[in-house]
């Protein structure tokens, strides 16, 4: 059998030097921020010049471990995935897929996902990761606007692909390959030897991501062969993942966070990506799996953390060394409960599909509950007044100073120069997120610029109010939106999901929640209206669509509808 892996290149050594610097300063915030410099690369291929190099050095180290719903587990080593991705790369080339071709990757957390992403990197094709939950119409939109010539999907989703143009190559994963499709299983017959046809330019397009669509106009984010693959050094440092770690991240494929924590960051650290494919969330089963497989670092979205704290957290015998939250800011109450049970603090972080982790609570540092932390190494974060554009030290829009190179930032919005120019106007990249800062540089999330509203001339942060309401044991999820009011312009309204036991007694629940709000909130912040709902509208990536709730509430008020509304004035 041919030797495993590939030798290190000068680019490998440059990336490794930056990686090792961050590992050496794992708990030294000031040293990491002051001393870190982004690698300068003209050519780099993450699959051949990093992953395959690691495979040659640590062939037997698990790269991916997948636990199925029945708790059976299987691992693939770095050597396994290096060889297999070479084979898939060779096979894709035989099908005519090559450099620059756009490939929609619409797969679940099966090993084919990692095989394919590595192979696409090797042949310099452009991956468009896509959720398996998308409708036929959404998939068609992505094929058209992403310029995709290939779609890789589970064969069980064949009906979703029925309306795509006939010239789109369909590659199926799973049994029962439909007529006109090519089975990925055929790749196992391909030769294993793969030789890159040309060096990979660092600036070449590597990934296209559609944003999750909190607005009606999804953006198509373009990343290069270095912006995500090497830019995720900042994410690796925030996660605290180290060589040999077992990293569990709960995230669905198709979204940027999956690439953050289920691909680039653990592989940069030479760690193991750990996946638990449960059919229905079960906190007890999750904790048993974490114990059995010695999970060392664990990242989950707020929804999962909120479900976890409903269970007995003491079921977990050996909590992971690092606990992390991402997607939306975590509420302090959640952090407090986990700390009491596991003796460790959930560290929050902030980034976007457009960039890697740019703000976070890093390992070994004081965590201020409610704060997202401080700027990551390599990220010149500033706060700008959203109206005047002037730099602020107290509160403003989170922006990046583009006078300094930022490797982890996108190349731009694909084929949309106008949108790119707007996001990067006046020499700053604008996130659209508002934060406040304290004297030590810790940032606290206030909300999306378009979510913050005024009531009686006071500025209201939905997130701040939501955090308080979530402290009440009756509340599982909540979203705050402005309700139009003739006197105050707007008043805070809460859409609330209740725990099952109290859901049948909405009057009692409203009384308790209003009393809690009066006790914990300032007078100008008080929630004036409550509406109980079974679920909140969310994007497919799990973010609450407050814009939809605002529109719903404005329509209700305009129609003078009162059914299902509980008013604070009736409970005094």
N, C-alpha and C positions, 0 to 999 in steps of 0.2 A: 504494500500500500504506500502511496506517495506521502511524503512528509506533510504534516498538518500545518496549516497557516502560511503566513508570508513574513518575510523579514521586515524589520522596521525601516522606515524611510526617514529622510530629514524632517518631513512634515510630522511623522509620528513622534519624533523626539521633541519637536517644538510643542506639540499639544501635550505630550507627557510632562514636559517641564512645567507648563502652566498648571496641569492637573495636580502634580506632586506638590507644587507650591501651596495650592489650596488645601490639600490634605495635611500638609505640615502646619498650616494655620487654621486647622479645623475649628478651634474654639477661640481663636485670637481675632476678634472682629477688626480692631484697628489695624493690626498687622496685615490682615488679608486685604482690606480695602486700600490701604496706603501702598502696598507692595505689588498688587496684582496688575498685570497688563495682558490685554487680549493677545493671543497668538497672531502673528502676521503671516498669512499664508496666501500663496498664489495658486497652489494646487493642493488638493486634499480629497481623499475618498474615505469616508468613515468606515465602510465595509472592508475594503482591502488594506487600508493603511492604519486601521485601528483594531476593528473586531478580529480580523484574521491574524494580526500580530499577537493579540491577547490569546487567541486560540493556540498559536504555536508555543507560547510561554506557559499557558495553563490549560492544556487540552482537556483535562478531566474535570475542570471546574464546571458545575452546572450553570448554564446560561439562562435557561428558562425551565421552570417547574410549574406544571399545571395540575391542579387538583380538581377533579370532576365533582358533580353534585353528589355522587355516591361515595365520595371521599377517597376514591382511588387516585393515585398520584403517578405522574411520569415526568422524568427530567431529561433534558437534552443538554449535552455539554457544549462548551465553546467549540470544541473540535467537531462535534456532530453538526452544529449549525454552520460552521465554516465550510465543511465539505458539501453539505446539502444546499446551501445558498449558491455555491459555485455551480452545482448541478442544475439548479433552477435557472440561474443566469444563462448557462449554456443552452438550456431548453427554450427559454424565452427568445434568445437570439435566433434559434432555428425556426421560430414562429414569425420572425420578422420584426420583433419588438426590439427597439434600439434606443440609442441616445436621443433624448428630447421627447420621446413619445410619452403621452399622458395616459396613465393607468389608474383607473378608479379601483381602489382596494376596499372592498365592501365585505369584510370578514369579521367573525366573532373572535374571541380569545382562543383560537386554536393555533397549533404550531405553524400551520401554513402561513399565518400572518407574519411571523418573524422571518420565516424562510423567504417569503416574497419580498418584504421590505428590504432585507439585506441584498437580495438578488437585484432588485431595481436600482439600488445604489451602485451595485457593481457594474451594471450595463449603462448607467447614467440616464436611465429613464426617469420620468417625473411621476412620483406617487401622489395620488389624490385620496387620502384616507377618508372613508365615508362610513357612516353608521348603517348597520343592517336594519334599523328602524325606519329608514326613509321610505316615503311613499313612492309609487311609480313616477308621479309627476315631479317630485323633488329630485329623484334620481335622473330623470330626463333633463331637468334644468342643469344639473351638475355636469352631465355628459356634454351638453351643448356649450355651456359657458366655460367649462374647463378644457374644452377641446380634446376630450378623451377619445382614444381609438380602441381602448381595451377596458373591459370591466371584469374583475375577478370577484366572484360571489358564491355563496353556498348554493348548491343545486336546488335546495328547498325553496329558494327565492326566485325560481325561474319566471313566475308570473310577473314579478316586479320589472323584469328586464324585457318583457314581451314587446313593449312599445318603442324600444330603442331602435335607432337606424340599423339596417341590416349589415352595414359594413363594420359595425362595432364588433370586435372580437370578444366573444364571451368565454371565459375560463371558469370552469366549475370546480368547486371543492365539495366532496361528499359523494354519496352513492347516487346512481341513477342519472347519469349525465344526459341532459336533454339533447334532442336532435339539433344539430348546428352548433353545439358547444364543443369546447375542447376540455378534457378532464385534466386537472393538475396532477392526477395520479400518473399520467403519461410521462411526467418529468422524471420519474424514478428510473426510466429506461435510458435517460440521456447520459452522455459521457460526463464524468465528474471533473475533468480537467477544464479550468476556465482561465483564459488569459485576457486581461483588459485590452481593448482595442486602442485605447489612447489614455493619456493622463486626464484626470478630472480637474477642471478649472474650479477654483474655490468660488468664483462668482456665478457659476452656472446654476440654473434652476434645478432644485431637488425635490421640493415639496410644495403642493398647493393645498391650502385649507380653506374651506368655506366656513365663515363664522357661523355661530349657532342661530343667528337670526332673531335677536331681540327687537330688531326693527324689520320693516318690510323689505329692505334691500340688503340681502346677504353680501358680505364682502369676501373677495377671494384673495387670501393672504399668500404671498409668495416668499418662500425661503430658499436659500442657497445651500450649497454643499458644506458651508461652514456656519451659517447663522443659527440653525437648530443643532446640527451635529456637534459643533464645538461650543456654540453659545450656551449650551446646557451645562457647561462647567459651573455657571452660577447656580443652576438648579441643583446640581449634584452637591454643591457646598451647602446650600440651604437645607436640603434633605438630610445631610449628615451621613450619607451612604458611603461606605468604605469598602476596600477590596475584601471579598469573601462574605459580605453581608447578604442576607436574604431579604429582599425588598418587596413588600406587598403594597400595591397601589390599587385602590378600587376605582376603576374608570372604564368606560366603554370605549372600544376602538372607534376611530373615526374623528376623534376630537383632539385638539392640541395637547391636553393634559395627559392623554395616553402616551403620546410621543415623549412628553416630559419625563414621566416616571415609569413607563413600561418599556422604554426602548433606550433612548440616548443616555440619560443620567446614570442608570445602573450599569450600563455597558462601559461608560466612561470610567466608572469606579471599579470595573472588573468584579462586579457583584452578580447576584442571581435575581432575575425577574421572577417573582412568585405570583401566580394567578389562582384564584379560587372561583370556579365557575358554578356558583350556586344558582338554583332555579328560582328560589324565593328567599329573600333575606331572612336569615335566622342568626340572631346575635350569638346564641350559645354555640351553634355549629361553627361560626366564624372564629370564635375564641378557641375552640378545641383544635381547629386546623392550625391556627397560629402557634399554639403550644406544641403540637405534634411536629411541626416542620421548622421550629426554631426561627420564626420570623423576627428579624432584628430591627427593621425600620418599617413603619406603617403609615401610609397616607390615605386619607379618605375625605370625601366631600362632606359638607355640613349635614346633609340629609342622613348619611350613614352614622355620623357621630350622634345625631339626635336620636336615632333609633337604638344605638348602642346603649345610651344612658338610660333607656327604658328597661334594660335587662340588668341582671346581677353581674356587675363587672368583675366581681371576685372569682368568677368562673375561670378567668385567665390566670394560670399559675405563674407564668413568666412573661410579663408585659414587654413589648419591644423597647429597645433602647431609645429610639426616636419615634415620636408621635407627631403627625403633621396633618394640617387641614388646608384645603385649597378649593378654589371654585368661587366661593363667596366667603366673606369674613365669618369667622366663628363667633358665636355669642359667648360672653364671659361665663354664663352659667354652665354651659357645656364643658368649658375648660376646667372649671372648678370641680365639677362632679368627677371627671376623669382623673384629675390630680389626686383627689381624695382616695379613689379606689386603686389607682395604679402607681401613685407616687411619682408620676412624671407629668410634664406639662405639654399639652398640644401646642406646637409652634405653627403659627399662621404664615402664609406667604402670599405674594401678589405677583401676578404677571398676566399676560394676555396671549391669545393665539399669535398675535403679532410679535411677541418677544418671549424670551425665556424669563425665569424668575428675576425680577428687578428689585423687589422689596421683600424682606422676610425677617422673622425672628430666627437667628442663626444659632447653632448648637453652642452650649456653654455660656450663653448670654442671659442677662436678666430679661424675663418675659413680662411685659406689662399687659395684663389681661385686657382684651379689647383692642390692642394695638397689633398692626400687621408687621411691626418691626422697623428695620432701618434699611437703607439702600444696600444692595448687594455689590460685591466687588465688580468693577467694570461698568457700573451703572451710575452716570451723573444725573441723579434725580433732583428736580427742583419743583417748587410749587408756584404756579402762576395764577394770578387773578383771572377768572374765566371771562370777565368783562373787559378789563383794561389791558390784560396781557402782562402786567407788571409782576415781577418776582415778589413772593411773599414768604414770610417765615412762620406764619401762624396757621393759615388755611388757604387752600387753593387747589387747582387742578394738578394732578400728578403728571409731570412732563419730563422728558429726557432732553438734556442739552446736546444738540447734534454737532456742536463744535468739537466734541471729542468722539473718537471712534467707538462704536457700540456694536460688537460682533453679533450679539444675540438678538438684534433688532431685524425685523423683516427687510427684504429688498424693496418692498412696496406692495400696493394692491395691484394685482395682475391685470394688465390691460386697462387700467383706470388711473391715468396720470392726474386727473383732476382731484380724485379722492385722496391719492397719495400726497399731492401738494397741500391739500387742506389739512391732513393729519400731521404734516411736517412743516407747517407754516411758521414763518418768522424764526427759523433756526431751532425749533423745538418739536419733538414728537409729542402729540397730545393724546393722552389715554382716554379722556372723557370721564375719568373718575376723580372725585373730590376727596381730599384727606386733610386732616389737621395735624400739626406737628407740635411736639413739646420741646423743651429746652435741650434735651439730649438727642434730638433728631428722630425720635420714634414717631411713626406715622400711624394715625388712626383713621380708618375708613369712614367717610361720611355718607357717600352714595354716588350713584351715577349723576352726572351733571344735570341730566334731564329728569331724575327722580326727586331731587331736592325741591321743596316747594315752600311757599310762605303762607302762614295763617295769622291773621291780625298783625301783619308786618313782621312777624317772627319767622325766622328760617327754621324749617322742620327737616330733620334727617330721618327718612323712613327707617334706616338701619338701626339708629339709636332707639327708637320707639319699639321696634320689633324685638330688639335684644331684651328690653324690659318685660314685654309681654311673654316672651318665651321662658322667662323665669317661673311663670305660673304653671303648676302641674297639670292643669287642664289643657294647655296649649301645646300642640305638636308642631304646627307650622303657622306662620302669619305673614301677611304682607300689608304694609301701610301705604295708602294712597290719599291724595287730596280729594275731599268731597266738596263740590262747589257750594258756597254759602253766600247769601246776599249781603250779610253784615261783615263777615270776616274774610271775604274772598274765597277762603277754603278752610275746612276743618279736617283734622286727621281721622280717617276711617280705617278700621282694621278688618280685613278678610281673614278669618281664623278657621283652622282645622282643629277639631277637638279630639281628645282621647276618647276611646270608645265608650267608656263607662258613663261619661257625662253627656254624650251627644244627644241622648233622648230627653235631656232636661235643659234645653237651651236658655230658658229664663233664669234658672239658677246659675248656669255658667256665666251668663252675661253679668249678673249681679256681682259674682265673685271677681270677674276680670276687670270690671269697671272700678271696683273697690281697690284692687291691686294697682291699677293704673293711677288712681288718685293718690295713693300712698307713695308711689315710686317716681312719678313724673311731675315736672314743674307744671304750673297752671296752664301756661301757654302751649305745652306739649300734649295735654291730655287728649286721649282718644275720645271722640264725641259720638262715634257711630261704630257699631259692630255688626258684622254679618257672618254667620257661620256657613262654611262650605265644606263639601266632602273632599275636595282637592283644589290646589291652586294651579292656574295655567302656567306651564313651564315650556321653555325651549326643549328641544330634543336632547340637549346636553345637560338639562336639569336646572337651569337658572330660571328664577321666577320672572314671568312676563308682567311686570308692573304696568307697562304701557297698556296692555290689554285690560287690566283691572281699572286703570284710570278712565279708559274709554267707556267701560261698562258702567262705572259710577256716574260719569257725566251724563250718559244716556238715561240712567235711572232717575237722576235728579231732574233732568229736563222733562221727563214724562210724569214726574210727581208720583213715582211708585214707592210704596212704603212697606210692602210685604217682606217679611224676613229681616227687617231692620230693628236693631235695638239701640236706643238713644241714651246717652249718659244722663241726660236731664231727668229721665224717668226712674233712675235708680239712686237718687240722692236721699 
